């Protein structure tokens, strides 16, 4: 029985790493595809509609079949989660890509996630970080700060504004990772509820904006963005990442996803011609080093003292249901 339990635990970890790899590959390509779209024929609200509108349609059969089995708490908790990982975070990333390169979106988004996970996990969720987690988060933070300072030195300050949006999106994403684990919402269930709520908000935004750009976009470009925004990012990546959180834990899942910056920088160079400066390369190397340390064996977070639990309850963010 002990051997069987060990094998099940090992299989669970392997599946967590596998689904995390799927999310990494999709998220590394996403800033490049979105940067090309939002600086081209698509408005931000158009991409948001494709992302959550198509995703909601894909999840509708699941919701129709399982709506009665979904607890009332899950429906209510889906509201803040939709801000953390749904429409709120997506709006910041997509709008930020109008101003800053794809590599910045990956570095200051997923790249900074370990630092946010350590800080917010301790302050709001009573999770005491290990020494490896702190060291990895510190290096990621150094890389992110270096990148932001480089943007601030440019004559065009709009790049810095985009960077600020990416950092805010990363904070929301880390809150999502920590809260999902605390609340214990299932991977598919959480993704379906988040996508549905986000779609309702985005449809209202799109109707109010009356951009009309979608009707003028070439069919092939439209289908390409439907694939990226709706199917891959809006559905597959979210389910895969939720599964990785459940199998690996929130801190390790966030740390593994932080390998996205290096992949995204290479793709941005190949497909968008965005050549990183020496400072940007140094920042990416610092983030990659932080990822390697944080993801090393022995990484783990422990519950903090009971006084921190009182602080967590006062925040109203983490109440096990």
Secondary structure, 3 states (H helix, E strand, C coil): CHHHHHHHHHHHHHHHHHHHHHHHHHHHHHHHHHHHHHCCCCCHHHHHHHHHHHHHHHHHHHHHHHCCCCCHHHHHHHHHHHHHCCHHHHHHHHHHCCCCCHHHHHHHCHHHHHHHHHHHHHHHHCEECCHHHHHHHHHHHHHHHHHHHHHHCCCCCHHHHHHHHHHHHHHHHHHHHHHHHHHCCCHHHHHHHHHHHHHHHHHHHHHHHCCCCHHHCCHHHHHHHHHHHHHHHHHHHHHHHHHHHHHHCHHHHHHHHCCHHHHHHHHHHHHHCCCCCHHHHHHHHHHHHHHHHHCCCCCCCEECCHHHHHHHHHHCCCCCC
